[in-house]
């Protein structure tokens, strides 16, 4: 996002969007947990995501967009004159689609093999965004600081762990 020329109204909209996004993510996580027996079979792959924090944030987000079929949304966002307003519009559209979706048993079976990856991507992107809102850096950036070493590495690792304790499984954290 290019945030070089934003109005106070856009800043307010961005903060509302951030709050809504994090709230929706928490709600989706709770809904998945409530339906875990219905969606996650005992032989389903377990979600793993800490390795995604090793990627630069743009690559991480692009992987998520590609996997979630959001390439078109990314193009819309990139081509928009007001990316914050467009992001709000995209979030509202996605919310409406999710609310309207009532999967058939066949659709649930099709979803099962990719559910772990879907969960991992969405959860890791949400956590990285949460880190941005909390510390001013994406989790990916915090892990990059850890990877570089130096005097800021310990603080970056502690900040990352506060957002998502699974970062301790990142190769950069393990090496540190």
C-alpha positions, 0 to 999 in steps of 0.5 A: 500500500502506498500511504504517502498521501492519506487524509485524516479520514483515510487514517480513520478508515484504515484504523476501522478497517484494521479493527474490523479485520482483526475482529473478523479473524478472531471470529473466523478462528473461533468458528473454525474451532467450534466446527473443527470436528466437522471440518478437520478429520482425524487424518487431516494435515495439521496447520503449520505457518511459522515458516511463512514469517521467513518470507518478505511480507509482500511474498507472504501476502502474494502467496496468501492471495494466490492460494485464496484466489485473491489475485484479482483483489490484489490487482483491484487494490493495487490499481485503486486511487484510494487503496484504503477505501478499496480495502474496505470494499474488498473486506465487505465483499469477502464478508458477504461471500463468507456469510452467504456460503453454506457448504455442501458435504461434497464441498466440505470434503473438497476443502479438507485437503487444503484446510490446513494450508488455508488456515496457516496462510490466513492465520499467519497473515493476520498475525503479521498484520497484528504485529504491524498494528502493535509494533509498527513492523510485520512479523516477517520484518521482526524475523528478518531483524532476528535473522540479521542478528545484532543488538535489536535481534533479542527485542525483535524476537521477544516482540514476535513471540508476543504476537505469535509464539510459534515464531520460535520454530522459524529457522531464524529464531532457532539459529538465534 
